[in-house]
Amino acid sequence: MERMSIKEAAPYIGASPYKLREMVREKKIPAYRIGNKIMFRKEALDKWILNQESESSSSIQ
């Protein structure tokens, strides 16, 4: 299981660290905490990205 920090995950999904923190606060993206650190599983981000892509393509058509 590959884990990513905010600094690693933000460019991976194409967002700023600030925007990513906001998305975590609003529970719009899968994340978990270790102490005060926000962490992401790469597999969960990949699934989230696929879901976002399918939602976007269905709303465009």
ChimeraX commands (.cxc) that place a marker at each C-alpha (Angstrom):
marker #1 position 0.00,0.00,0.00 radius 0.5
marker #1 position 1.51,3.27,-1.11 radius 0.5
marker #1 position 0.76,6.27,1.08 radius 0.5
marker #1 position 1.01,9.92,0.11 radius 0.5
marker #1 position 1.17,13.13,2.11 radius 0.5
marker #1 position -0.62,16.35,1.16 radius 0.5
marker #1 position 2.52,17.58,-0.62 radius 0.5
marker #1 position 2.71,14.38,-2.68 radius 0.5
marker #1 position -1.01,13.95,-3.33 radius 0.5
marker #1 position -1.75,17.54,-4.41 radius 0.5
marker #1 position 0.27,17.45,-7.66 radius 0.5
marker #1 position -0.81,13.84,-8.23 radius 0.5
marker #1 position -4.47,14.92,-8.51 radius 0.5
marker #1 position -3.70,18.35,-9.98 radius 0.5
marker #1 position -4.70,20.52,-7.02 radius 0.5
marker #1 position -2.94,22.86,-4.64 radius 0.5
marker #1 position -2.19,21.65,-1.11 radius 0.5
marker #1 position -4.63,24.29,0.18 radius 0.5
marker #1 position -7.45,23.02,-2.08 radius 0.5
marker #1 position -6.70,19.43,-1.11 radius 0.5
marker #1 position -6.94,20.26,2.61 radius 0.5
marker #1 position -10.27,21.99,1.91 radius 0.5
marker #1 position -11.53,18.88,0.08 radius 0.5
marker #1 position -10.51,16.69,3.04 radius 0.5
marker #1 position -12.33,19.00,5.47 radius 0.5
marker #1 position -15.46,18.78,3.30 radius 0.5
marker #1 position -15.05,14.97,3.00 radius 0.5
marker #1 position -14.93,15.20,-0.80 radius 0.5
marker #1 position -11.84,13.00,-1.15 radius 0.5
marker #1 position -10.75,9.82,0.67 radius 0.5
marker #1 position -8.12,10.52,3.32 radius 0.5
marker #1 position -7.11,9.44,6.81 radius 0.5
marker #1 position -5.12,10.92,9.66 radius 0.5
marker #1 position -2.09,9.74,11.52 radius 0.5
marker #1 position -1.90,12.12,14.43 radius 0.5
marker #1 position -2.24,15.54,12.85 radius 0.5
marker #1 position -0.96,14.42,9.43 radius 0.5
marker #1 position -3.41,13.94,6.58 radius 0.5
marker #1 position -2.53,10.90,4.48 radius 0.5
marker #1 position -3.89,9.35,1.29 radius 0.5
marker #1 position -3.74,5.84,-0.14 radius 0.5
marker #1 position -2.68,5.98,-3.78 radius 0.5
marker #1 position -5.20,3.26,-4.67 radius 0.5
marker #1 position -8.03,5.29,-3.10 radius 0.5
marker #1 position -6.95,8.40,-5.02 radius 0.5
marker #1 position -6.85,6.42,-8.28 radius 0.5
marker #1 position -10.42,5.19,-7.68 radius 0.5
marker #1 position -11.52,8.72,-6.77 radius 0.5
marker #1 position -9.97,10.09,-10.00 radius 0.5
marker #1 position -11.75,7.43,-12.11 radius 0.5
marker #1 position -15.03,8.28,-10.41 radius 0.5
marker #1 position -14.51,12.00,-11.05 radius 0.5
marker #1 position -13.75,11.30,-14.71 radius 0.5
marker #1 position -16.87,9.17,-15.18 radius 0.5
marker #1 position -19.07,11.80,-13.44 radius 0.5
marker #1 position -17.60,14.53,-15.64 radius 0.5
marker #1 position -18.06,12.61,-18.88 radius 0.5
marker #1 position -21.66,11.68,-18.04 radius 0.5
marker #1 position -22.57,15.28,-17.20 radius 0.5
marker #1 position -21.00,16.55,-20.46 radius 0.5
marker #1 position -23.00,14.19,-22.66 radius 0.5
marker link #1:1,2 radius 0.2
marker link #1:2,3 radius 0.2
marker link #1:3,4 radius 0.2
marker link #1:4,5 radius 0.2
marker link #1:5,6 radius 0.2
marker link #1:6,7 radius 0.2
marker link #1:7,8 radius 0.2
marker link #1:8,9 radius 0.2
marker link #1:9,10 radius 0.2
marker link #1:10,11 radius 0.2
marker link #1:11,12 radius 0.2
marker link #1:12,13 radius 0.2
marker link #1:13,14 radius 0.2
marker link #1:14,15 radius 0.2
marker link #1:15,16 radius 0.2
marker link #1:16,17 radius 0.2
marker link #1:17,18 radius 0.2
marker link #1:18,19 radius 0.2
marker link #1:19,20 radius 0.2
marker link #1:20,21 radius 0.2
marker link #1:21,22 radius 0.2
marker link #1:22,23 radius 0.2
marker link #1:23,24 radius 0.2
marker link #1:24,25 radius 0.2
marker link #1:25,26 radius 0.2
marker link #1:26,27 radius 0.2
marker link #1:27,28 radius 0.2
marker link #1:28,29 radius 0.2
marker link #1:29,30 radius 0.2
marker link #1:30,31 radius 0.2
marker link #1:31,32 radius 0.2
marker link #1:32,33 radius 0.2
marker link #1:33,34 radius 0.2
marker link #1:34,35 radius 0.2
marker link #1:35,36 radius 0.2
marker link #1:36,37 radius 0.2
marker link #1:37,38 radius 0.2
marker link #1:38,39 radius 0.2
marker link #1:39,40 radius 0.2
marker link #1:40,41 radius 0.2
marker link #1:41,42 radius 0.2
marker link #1:42,43 radius 0.2
marker link #1:43,44 radius 0.2
marker link #1:44,45 radius 0.2
marker link #1:45,46 radius 0.2
marker link #1:46,47 radius 0.2
marker link #1:47,48 radius 0.2
marker link #1:48,49 radius 0.2
marker link #1:49,50 radius 0.2
marker link #1:50,51 radius 0.2
marker link #1:51,52 radius 0.2
marker link #1:52,53 radius 0.2
marker link #1:53,54 radius 0.2
marker link #1:54,55 radius 0.2
marker link #1:55,56 radius 0.2
marker link #1:56,57 radius 0.2
marker link #1:57,58 radius 0.2
marker link #1:58,59 radius 0.2
marker link #1:59,60 radius 0.2
marker link #1:60,61 radius 0.2
view
